[in-house]
Amino acid sequence: MKMPFAKLAIAASLSVFVSGVAAADTTLRVSHQFPGGKGDVRDEMVQLMAREVKAADVGLELQVYPGQSLFKAKEQWGAMVRGRLDMTALPLDYASGRHPEFSATLMPGLVRNHERAQRLNDSEFMDMIKKVINDAGARVLADAWLAGGFASNKQCITSPDTVQGQTLRAAGPAFDEMLATAGASIASMPSSEIYTAMQTGVLDGANTSSGSFVSYRIYEQVTCLTAPGANALWFMYEPVLISESSWNSLNEEQQAALMAAGQKAEEYFVKEAAGLDQKMVDVFKENGVEVVNMTPENYEAWLKIAQDSAYKTFAENVPNGQALIDAALAVE
Protein backbone atom coordinates (compact mmCIF):
# COMPACT_ATOMS: atom_id res chain seq x y z
CA MET A 1 0.00 0.00 0.00
CA LYS A 2 1.29 3.42 -0.94
CA MET A 3 1.64 6.01 1.87
CA PRO A 4 -0.49 9.15 1.26
CA PHE A 5 1.47 12.16 0.07
CA ALA A 6 0.76 14.18 3.27
CA LYS A 7 2.09 11.37 5.44
CA LEU A 8 5.11 11.01 3.18
CA ALA A 9 5.84 14.73 3.62
CA ILE A 10 5.51 14.50 7.40
CA ALA A 11 7.75 11.41 7.53
CA ALA A 12 10.35 13.15 5.37
CA SER A 13 10.33 16.27 7.53
CA LEU A 14 10.62 14.16 10.71
CA SER A 15 13.57 12.30 9.18
CA VAL A 16 15.31 15.60 8.41
CA PHE A 17 14.56 16.86 11.93
CA VAL A 18 15.92 13.73 13.61
CA SER A 19 19.06 13.66 11.47
CA GLY A 20 19.52 17.38 12.16
CA VAL A 21 19.37 16.79 15.92
CA ALA A 22 21.85 13.93 15.64
CA ALA A 23 24.22 16.09 13.62
CA ALA A 24 24.03 18.91 16.17
CA ASP A 25 24.78 16.67 19.16
CA THR A 26 28.50 16.46 19.92
CA THR A 27 30.23 14.38 22.57
CA LEU A 28 33.78 15.26 23.60
CA ARG A 29 35.92 12.61 25.30
CA VAL A 30 37.79 13.84 28.40
CA SER A 31 40.66 11.73 29.76
CA HIS A 32 42.62 12.04 32.99
CA GLN A 33 44.73 9.83 35.25
CA PHE A 34 43.10 10.63 38.58
CA PRO A 35 40.64 8.45 40.50
CA GLY A 36 37.01 9.05 39.62
CA GLY A 37 34.16 9.17 42.10
CA LYS A 38 36.46 9.51 45.11
CA GLY A 39 36.59 13.25 45.57
CA ASP A 40 39.77 14.03 43.62
CA VAL A 41 39.52 17.74 42.87
CA ARG A 42 40.78 17.36 39.29
CA ASP A 43 38.10 14.79 38.50
CA GLU A 44 35.58 17.09 40.20
CA MET A 45 36.70 19.94 37.91
CA VAL A 46 35.91 18.07 34.71
CA GLN A 47 32.73 16.50 36.13
CA LEU A 48 31.55 20.03 37.03
CA MET A 49 32.31 21.15 33.47
CA ALA A 50 30.35 18.18 32.10
CA ARG A 51 27.32 19.12 34.21
CA GLU A 52 27.51 22.79 33.25
CA VAL A 53 27.84 22.06 29.52
CA LYS A 54 24.90 19.65 29.59
CA ALA A 55 22.76 22.19 31.46
CA ALA A 56 23.57 24.81 28.80
CA ASP A 57 21.56 22.70 26.32
CA VAL A 58 23.68 23.52 23.27
CA GLY A 59 23.95 20.01 21.83
CA LEU A 60 27.25 19.29 23.59
CA GLU A 61 28.22 16.68 26.16
CA LEU A 62 31.49 15.74 27.87
CA GLN A 63 32.15 12.05 28.47
CA VAL A 64 34.74 11.72 31.26
CA TYR A 65 37.20 8.81 31.42
CA PRO A 66 39.00 8.92 34.80
CA GLY A 67 41.79 6.73 36.14
CA GLN A 68 43.69 6.27 32.84
CA SER A 69 40.73 4.28 31.49
CA LEU A 70 41.10 5.82 28.02
CA PHE A 71 44.77 6.86 27.78
CA LYS A 72 47.74 6.34 30.07
CA ALA A 73 48.88 9.42 32.00
CA LYS A 74 51.79 10.35 29.74
CA GLU A 75 50.00 9.46 26.49
CA GLN A 76 47.31 12.12 26.88
CA TRP A 77 49.17 15.13 25.51
CA GLY A 78 50.24 13.34 22.33
CA ALA A 79 46.77 11.89 21.80
CA MET A 80 45.18 15.31 22.24
CA VAL A 81 47.40 17.28 19.86
CA ARG A 82 47.08 14.52 17.25
CA GLY A 83 43.29 14.72 17.43
CA ARG A 84 42.75 11.29 19.03
CA LEU A 85 41.55 12.85 22.31
CA ASP A 86 39.33 15.90 22.74
CA MET A 87 40.12 17.09 26.28
CA THR A 88 42.31 16.28 29.25
CA ALA A 89 43.09 17.43 32.79
CA LEU A 90 46.87 17.14 32.64
CA PRO A 91 49.93 17.85 34.81
CA LEU A 92 51.53 19.94 32.06
CA ASP A 93 55.11 18.99 32.92
CA TYR A 94 54.26 15.45 31.75
CA ALA A 95 54.57 16.87 28.22
CA SER A 96 57.96 18.53 28.84
CA GLY A 97 59.67 15.80 26.79
CA ARG A 98 57.97 17.32 23.74
CA HIS A 99 57.97 20.93 24.96
CA PRO A 100 60.77 21.55 27.49
CA GLU A 101 59.32 24.98 28.29
CA PHE A 102 56.61 23.18 30.29
CA SER A 103 59.16 22.27 32.98
CA ALA A 104 58.83 25.89 34.14
CA THR A 105 55.39 24.90 35.46
CA LEU A 106 57.04 22.53 37.96
CA MET A 107 60.18 24.50 38.80
CA PRO A 108 61.29 24.25 42.45
CA GLY A 109 60.42 27.34 44.45
CA LEU A 110 58.98 29.30 41.54
CA VAL A 111 55.47 29.62 43.06
CA ARG A 112 55.75 29.10 46.87
CA ASN A 113 52.08 29.74 47.82
CA HIS A 114 48.53 29.63 46.46
CA GLU A 115 48.11 33.41 46.32
CA ARG A 116 51.13 33.79 44.07
CA ALA A 117 49.92 30.91 41.89
CA GLN A 118 46.76 32.90 41.15
CA ARG A 119 48.79 35.98 40.25
CA LEU A 120 50.90 33.88 37.88
CA ASN A 121 47.75 32.99 35.92
CA ASP A 122 47.43 36.60 34.75
CA SER A 123 51.11 37.19 34.02
CA GLU A 124 53.48 37.40 31.07
CA PHE A 125 54.87 34.07 32.28
CA MET A 126 51.55 32.30 31.70
CA ASP A 127 51.10 34.10 28.35
CA MET A 128 54.41 32.56 27.25
CA ILE A 129 53.41 29.07 28.44
CA LYS A 130 50.01 29.31 26.75
CA LYS A 131 51.61 30.36 23.47
CA VAL A 132 53.58 27.10 23.48
CA ILE A 133 50.34 25.21 24.24
CA ASN A 134 48.48 27.02 21.44
CA ASP A 135 51.26 26.58 18.91
CA ALA A 136 51.28 22.84 19.65
CA GLY A 137 47.56 22.56 18.83
CA ALA A 138 45.73 22.91 22.14
CA ARG A 139 44.20 25.58 24.36
CA VAL A 140 43.53 26.04 28.08
CA LEU A 141 39.94 25.96 29.33
CA ALA A 142 40.71 26.18 33.06
CA ASP A 143 43.87 27.02 35.02
CA ALA A 144 44.79 24.94 38.07
CA TRP A 145 47.82 24.96 40.39
CA LEU A 146 48.33 22.35 43.11
CA ALA A 147 50.76 22.56 45.98
CA GLY A 148 52.57 19.43 47.03
CA GLY A 149 55.08 18.04 49.46
CA PHE A 150 57.44 15.17 50.17
CA ALA A 151 56.76 11.82 51.80
CA SER A 152 59.13 9.02 52.75
CA ASN A 153 59.20 5.69 54.53
CA LYS A 154 62.90 6.17 55.36
CA GLN A 155 63.20 9.57 57.05
CA CYS A 156 61.53 12.99 57.04
CA ILE A 157 62.61 15.13 54.08
CA THR A 158 63.43 18.62 55.29
CA SER A 159 66.95 19.94 54.60
CA PRO A 160 68.72 18.85 51.39
CA ASP A 161 70.95 16.33 53.19
CA THR A 162 67.88 14.31 54.24
CA VAL A 163 67.40 12.93 50.69
CA GLN A 164 70.87 11.40 50.48
CA GLY A 165 70.62 7.65 49.90
CA GLN A 166 66.88 7.77 49.18
CA THR A 167 65.29 6.75 45.87
CA LEU A 168 62.64 9.34 45.09
CA ARG A 169 60.00 10.14 42.52
CA ALA A 170 59.86 13.82 41.68
CA ALA A 171 57.39 14.33 38.76
CA GLY A 172 59.52 16.36 36.35
CA PRO A 173 63.03 17.11 35.04
CA ALA A 174 63.63 20.20 37.19
CA PHE A 175 62.85 18.44 40.47
CA ASP A 176 64.72 15.34 39.30
CA GLU A 177 67.86 17.40 38.75
CA MET A 178 67.58 19.29 42.04
CA LEU A 179 67.08 16.11 44.07
CA ALA A 180 69.85 14.25 42.25
CA THR A 181 72.22 17.16 42.94
CA ALA A 182 71.34 16.85 46.65
CA GLY A 183 72.24 13.15 46.59
CA ALA A 184 68.99 11.30 45.89
CA SER A 185 68.50 8.54 43.33
CA ILE A 186 65.65 9.20 40.90
CA ALA A 187 62.92 6.90 39.58
CA SER A 188 60.56 8.61 37.12
CA MET A 189 56.89 7.67 36.90
CA PRO A 190 53.43 9.29 36.93
CA SER A 191 51.81 9.83 40.32
CA SER A 192 49.40 6.96 39.66
CA GLU A 193 52.32 4.51 40.01
CA ILE A 194 53.81 5.82 43.31
CA TYR A 195 51.81 3.55 45.62
CA THR A 196 52.91 0.32 43.94
CA ALA A 197 56.50 1.51 43.60
CA MET A 198 56.68 2.23 47.32
CA GLN A 199 54.90 -1.01 48.18
CA THR A 200 57.46 -3.02 46.19
CA GLY A 201 60.51 -1.11 47.43
CA VAL A 202 61.29 0.63 44.14
CA LEU A 203 60.84 3.98 45.93
CA ASP A 204 61.76 5.23 49.41
CA GLY A 205 59.77 8.40 48.93
CA ALA A 206 58.12 10.79 46.52
CA ASN A 207 56.87 14.26 45.97
CA THR A 208 53.53 14.94 44.35
CA SER A 209 50.48 17.14 44.83
CA SER A 210 48.41 17.25 48.00
CA GLY A 211 45.47 15.92 46.00
CA SER A 212 47.40 12.92 44.68
CA PHE A 213 48.90 12.09 48.08
CA VAL A 214 45.35 11.57 49.36
CA SER A 215 43.64 10.17 46.24
CA TYR A 216 46.30 7.51 45.75
CA ARG A 217 46.40 6.65 49.50
CA ILE A 218 50.16 7.22 49.76
CA TYR A 219 49.68 7.55 53.54
CA GLU A 220 49.51 3.74 53.65
CA GLN A 221 53.12 3.45 52.48
CA VAL A 222 55.04 6.23 54.29
CA THR A 223 56.14 7.19 57.81
CA CYS A 224 56.69 10.94 57.34
CA LEU A 225 55.06 13.73 55.31
CA THR A 226 56.59 17.14 54.63
CA ALA A 227 53.51 19.32 54.10
CA PRO A 228 53.56 22.40 51.82
CA GLY A 229 52.88 24.91 54.61
CA ALA A 230 54.06 28.48 54.02
CA ASN A 231 57.18 27.31 52.16
CA ALA A 232 55.92 25.06 49.38
CA LEU A 233 58.85 24.08 47.21
CA TRP A 234 56.56 21.96 45.00
CA PHE A 235 53.78 23.55 42.91
CA MET A 236 52.48 22.10 39.67
CA TYR A 237 50.28 23.50 36.89
CA GLU A 238 47.53 21.01 35.97
CA PRO A 239 45.10 22.72 33.56
CA VAL A 240 42.07 21.44 31.68
CA LEU A 241 42.97 21.45 27.98
CA ILE A 242 41.15 20.95 24.68
CA SER A 243 42.67 20.10 21.31
CA GLU A 244 42.41 22.91 18.78
CA SER A 245 40.81 20.60 16.22
CA SER A 246 38.07 19.65 18.69
CA TRP A 247 37.57 23.31 19.62
CA ASN A 248 37.23 24.30 15.97
CA SER A 249 34.62 21.58 15.40
CA LEU A 250 32.24 23.30 17.86
CA ASN A 251 29.79 26.04 16.96
CA GLU A 252 29.90 29.42 18.72
CA GLU A 253 27.22 28.49 21.26
CA GLN A 254 29.06 25.32 22.21
CA GLN A 255 32.38 27.15 22.51
CA ALA A 256 30.77 29.78 24.74
CA ALA A 257 29.21 27.10 26.95
CA LEU A 258 32.54 25.30 27.27
CA MET A 259 34.38 28.50 28.19
CA ALA A 260 31.75 29.37 30.79
CA ALA A 261 32.01 25.85 32.24
CA GLY A 262 35.80 26.18 32.34
CA GLN A 263 35.53 29.45 34.26
CA LYS A 264 33.20 27.89 36.84
CA ALA A 265 35.52 24.91 37.22
CA GLU A 266 38.50 27.20 37.72
CA GLU A 267 36.67 29.22 40.39
CA TYR A 268 35.69 25.98 42.14
CA PHE A 269 39.28 24.77 42.04
CA VAL A 270 40.71 27.99 43.50
CA LYS A 271 38.40 27.62 46.51
CA GLU A 272 39.40 23.98 46.97
CA ALA A 273 43.18 24.13 46.34
CA ALA A 274 44.41 25.47 49.69
CA GLY A 275 41.98 23.19 51.52
CA LEU A 276 43.61 20.18 49.86
CA ASP A 277 46.81 20.85 51.81
CA GLN A 278 45.02 20.77 55.17
CA LYS A 279 42.97 17.74 54.14
CA MET A 280 46.22 15.93 53.32
CA VAL A 281 47.73 16.81 56.71
CA ASP A 282 44.58 15.62 58.51
CA VAL A 283 44.37 12.33 56.59
CA PHE A 284 48.06 11.51 57.08
CA LYS A 285 47.90 12.26 60.80
CA GLU A 286 44.75 10.13 61.16
CA ASN A 287 46.73 7.28 59.60
CA GLY A 288 49.64 7.60 62.01
CA VAL A 289 52.06 9.40 59.69
CA GLU A 290 54.39 12.01 61.19
CA VAL A 291 53.84 15.44 59.61
CA VAL A 292 56.55 18.12 59.45
CA ASN A 293 56.98 21.46 57.67
CA MET A 294 59.92 22.91 55.81
CA THR A 295 61.49 25.87 57.61
CA PRO A 296 62.37 29.06 55.70
CA GLU A 297 66.05 28.10 56.12
CA ASN A 298 65.46 24.65 54.57
CA TYR A 299 63.45 26.23 51.75
CA GLU A 300 66.27 28.66 50.95
CA ALA A 301 68.85 25.84 51.04
CA TRP A 302 66.79 23.87 48.51
CA LEU A 303 66.26 26.95 46.37
CA LYS A 304 70.02 27.54 46.20
CA ILE A 305 70.56 23.97 44.96
CA ALA A 306 67.73 24.38 42.43
CA GLN A 307 69.18 27.64 41.10
CA ASP A 308 72.62 26.06 40.67
CA SER A 309 71.21 22.96 38.94
CA ALA A 310 67.69 22.93 37.49
CA TYR A 311 67.37 26.69 36.91
CA LYS A 312 70.80 26.85 35.26
CA THR A 313 70.12 23.86 33.00
CA PHE A 314 66.68 25.21 32.05
CA ALA A 315 68.06 28.67 31.20
CA GLU A 316 70.88 27.23 29.09
CA ASN A 317 69.02 24.48 27.20
CA VAL A 318 65.39 25.53 26.80
CA PRO A 319 64.17 28.07 24.21
CA ASN A 320 63.30 31.26 26.13
CA GLY A 321 64.32 29.42 29.31
CA GLN A 322 65.83 32.41 31.09
CA ALA A 323 63.00 34.65 29.88
CA LEU A 324 60.43 32.27 31.34
CA ILE A 325 62.20 32.17 34.72
CA ASP A 326 62.55 35.97 34.73
CA ALA A 327 58.86 36.42 33.85
CA ALA A 328 57.81 34.13 36.70
CA LEU A 329 60.10 35.77 39.23
CA ALA A 330 58.83 39.21 38.18
CA VAL A 331 55.38 38.35 39.59
CA GLU A 332 55.14 39.80 43.10
Residue pairs with C-beta under 8 A, 6 or more apart in sequence:
3 11
21 59
24 59
25 59
25 60
25 61
26 59
26 60
26 61
26 249
26 250
26 254
27 60
27 61
27 62
27 63
28 60
28 61
28 62
28 63
28 86
28 87
28 242
28 246
29 63
29 65
29 70
29 85
29 86
29 87
30 46
30 49
30 50
30 62
30 63
30 64
30 65
30 86
30 87
30 88
30 89
31 65
31 68
31 69
31 70
31 71
31 76
31 79
31 85
31 87
31 88
32 42
32 43
32 46
32 64
32 65
32 66
32 76
32 88
32 89
32 90
33 66
33 67
33 68
33 72
33 73
33 76
33 190
33 191
33 192
34 40
34 42
34 43
34 66
34 67
34 89
34 192
34 211
34 212
34 215
35 43
35 66
35 67
35 215
35 216
36 43
36 64
36 66
36 67
37 43
37 66
38 215
39 215
40 66
40 211
40 215
41 146
41 211
41 269
41 272
41 273
41 276
42 89
42 144
42 211
42 238
43 64
43 66
43 89
44 268
44 272
45 89
45 142
45 144
45 240
45 265
45 266
45 268
45 269
46 62
46 64
46 87
46 89
46 240
46 265
47 64
48 261
48 264
48 265
48 268
49 62
49 141
49 142
49 240
49 258
49 261
49 262
49 264
49 265
50 61
50 62
50 63
50 64
50 261
52 257
52 260
52 261
52 264
52 265
53 60
53 61
53 62
53 257
53 258
53 261
54 60
54 61
54 62
56 253
56 257
56 260
56 261
58 251
58 253
58 254
58 256
58 257
59 253
59 254
60 250
60 254
60 257
60 258
62 87
65 71
67 192
68 192
70 85
71 79
71 85
71 88
72 190
73 91
73 94
73 190
73 191
73 192
74 94
74 190
76 85
76 88
76 90
76 94
77 88
77 90
77 94
77 95
77 98
78 95
78 98
79 85
80 86
80 87
80 88
80 137
80 138
80 241
80 242
80 243
81 136
81 137
81 138
81 243
83 243
83 245
83 246
85 243
86 242
86 243
86 246
87 141
87 240
87 241
87 242
87 243
87 246
88 240
88 241
89 144
89 238
89 239
89 240
89 241
90 238
90 239
90 241
91 106
91 171
91 191
91 236
91 237
91 238
92 102
92 105
92 106
92 129
92 133
92 236
92 237
92 238
92 239
93 102
93 103
93 105
93 106
93 171
93 172
93 173
93 174
93 236
93 237
94 172
94 190
95 102
96 102
96 103
96 172
96 173
98 136
99 132
99 136
100 173
100 314
100 317
100 318
100 319
100 321
101 128
101 129
101 132
101 318
101 319
101 320
101 321
101 324
102 129
102 132
103 172
103 173
103 174
103 314
103 318
104 110
104 125
104 129
104 174
104 314
104 318
104 321
104 324
104 325
104 328
105 129
105 236
105 237
106 171
106 172
106 174
106 175
106 234
106 235
106 236
106 237
107 174
107 306
107 310
107 311
107 314
107 325
107 328
108 174
108 175
108 178
108 233
108 234
108 302
108 303
108 306
108 310
109 233
109 299
109 302
109 303
109 306
110 235
110 325
110 328
110 329
111 117
111 120
111 145
111 147
111 232
111 235
112 231
112 232
112 233
112 235
113 147
113 230
113 232
114 145
114 147
114 273
114 274
116 331
116 332
117 145
117 147
117 235
117 273
118 145
118 270
119 331
119 332
120 126
120 145
120 328
120 331
121 143
121 145
123 327
123 328
123 330
123 331
124 327
124 330
125 324
125 327
125 328
125 330
125 331
126 143
128 320
128 323
128 324
128 327
129 237
129 324
130 139
130 140
133 139
133 140
133 241
134 244
137 243
137 244
137 245
138 241
138 242
138 243
138 244
139 241
139 242
139 244
139 247
140 239
140 240
140 241
141 239
141 240
141 241
141 242
141 258
141 259
141 261
141 262
141 265
142 239
142 240
142 262
142 263
142 265
142 266
142 269
143 237
143 239
143 266
144 237
144 238
144 239
144 240
144 266
144 269
144 273
145 235
145 236
145 237
145 238
145 273
146 209
146 210
146 211
146 212
146 235
146 236
146 238
146 273
146 276
147 209
147 210
147 228
147 232
147 234
147 235
147 273
147 274
147 276
147 277
148 171
148 207
148 208
148 209
148 210
148 212
148 213
148 228
148 232
148 234
148 235
148 236
149 207
149 210
149 213
149 225
149 226
149 227
149 228
149 232
149 234
149 280
150 157
150 168
150 205
150 206
150 207
150 225
150 226
150 234
151 157
151 205
151 206
151 207
151 213
151 218
151 219
151 222
151 224
151 225
151 226
151 284
151 289
152 166
152 168
152 204
152 205
152 206
152 222
152 223
152 224
153 198
153 204
153 205
153 221
153 222
153 223
153 224
154 165
154 166
154 204
154 205
154 223
155 162
155 166
155 224
156 162
156 224
156 226
156 290
156 292
157 163
157 166
157 205
157 224
157 226
158 226
158 292
158 294
158 295
158 298
159 298
159 301
160 182
160 183
160 298
160 301
160 302
160 305
161 182
161 183
163 179
163 182
163 183
163 184
163 205
164 182
164 183
164 184
165 183
165 184
166 184
166 185
166 204
166 205
167 184
167 185
167 186
167 187
167 202
167 203
167 204
167 205
168 179
168 184
168 185
168 186
168 187
168 203
168 204
168 205
168 206
168 207
169 186
169 187
169 188
169 189
169 191
169 194
169 197
169 203
169 205
169 206
169 207
169 208
170 176
170 178
170 179
170 186
170 188
170 206
170 207
171 191
171 207
171 208
171 234
171 236
172 236
173 310
174 306
174 310
174 311
174 314
175 207
175 234
175 310
176 186
176 188
177 309
177 310
177 313
178 302
178 305
178 306
178 309
178 310
179 186
180 186
180 309
181 305
181 308
181 309
182 302
182 305
187 197
187 202
187 203
189 197
191 206
191 208
191 209
191 212
191 216
192 216
194 203
194 206
194 208
194 212
194 216
194 218
195 216
195 217
195 218
195 220
195 221
196 202
197 203
197 206
198 204
198 205
198 206
198 218
198 221
198 222
199 221
205 222
206 218
207 234
208 216
208 218
208 234
209 234
209 236
209 238
209 276
210 227
210 228
210 276
210 277
210 279
210 280
211 276
211 280
212 218
213 219
213 225
213 280
213 284
214 276
214 279
214 280
214 283
219 225
219 283
219 284
219 287
219 289
220 287
222 284
222 289
223 289
223 290
224 289
224 290
224 291
224 292
225 280
225 281
225 284
225 289
225 290
225 291
225 292
226 292
226 293
226 294
227 277
227 280
227 281
227 291
227 292
227 293
228 234
228 277
229 277
229 293
229 294
230 293
231 293
231 294
231 295
231 296
231 298
231 299
233 294
233 299
233 302
233 303
240 262
240 265
242 258
247 255
247 258
250 258
281 291
284 291
285 291
294 302
311 325
314 321
314 324
314 325
315 321
315 322
315 325
318 324
